[in-house]
Amino acid sequence: MTICFKTTKWRFSLRQVGFLDDSPDPSPIPQDIMAMVQSAHDVLVAEWDKRYPENPVPGTGKESDEDD
């Protein structure tokens, strides 16, 4: 998912629960925003899985079982 502020964008991985890029530096993101992202992680994953059913977040029980 992407966190945007004015013209700055940070890519945040719902799979790895961390930022995908070293730049831009994520330290300017307010702690209350990051706390909200962390506390709402399950909801964000569920919404991602609904929007992108062909690319679900692993561990949600919705990924395909192609290897079975």
C-alpha positions in Angstrom: 0.0 0.0 0.0 1.1 3.6 -0.4 1.2 6.3 2.3 1.0 9.8 0.7 1.7 13.2 2.0 1.7 16.1 -0.4 4.0 14.9 -3.2 5.9 12.3 -1.1 4.9 8.7 -1.3 6.1 5.8 0.8 5.4 2.2 -0.3 4.5 -0.1 2.7 4.5 -3.8 2.4 1.5 -5.6 4.0 3.3 -8.9 3.5 6.6 -7.9 5.2 5.1 -5.2 7.4 7.7 -2.7 6.6 8.7 -0.1 4.0 9.7 -1.3 0.6 12.2 1.5 -0.2 15.1 3.2 1.5 14.1 6.5 0.0 12.2 8.6 0.8 13.1 8.3 4.5 9.9 7.2 6.4 10.9 9.0 9.6 8.7 12.1 8.8 5.5 10.0 8.9 3.8 10.8 12.3 3.9 8.0 14.8 0.1 8.1 15.2 -0.2 7.3 11.5 2.1 4.4 11.8 0.3 3.2 14.9 -3.0 3.3 12.9 -1.4 1.3 10.1 -0.1 -1.3 12.5 -3.3 -1.6 14.5 -5.4 -1.8 11.3 -3.1 -4.3 9.5 -5.7 -7.1 9.5 -8.3 -4.8 8.0 -5.9 -3.4 5.4 -5.0 -7.0 4.4 -8.6 -8.0 4.2 -9.4 -5.0 2.0 -6.3 -5.7 -0.2 -7.4 -9.3 -0.6 -10.9 -8.2 -1.6 -9.6 -5.7 -4.1 -6.9 -8.0 -5.5 -8.2 -11.5 -5.1 -5.6 -12.8 -7.7 -2.8 -11.4 -5.5 -3.7 -12.1 -1.8 -1.4 -11.4 1.1 0.1 -14.8 2.2 -1.1 -16.1 5.5 -4.7 -15.0 5.0 -5.9 -18.4 3.9 -6.9 -17.1 0.5 -3.7 -17.8 -1.4 -3.9 -20.5 -4.0 -2.7 -24.1 -3.3 -1.0 -24.7 -6.7 1.6 -26.9 -5.1 -0.9 -29.4 -3.6 
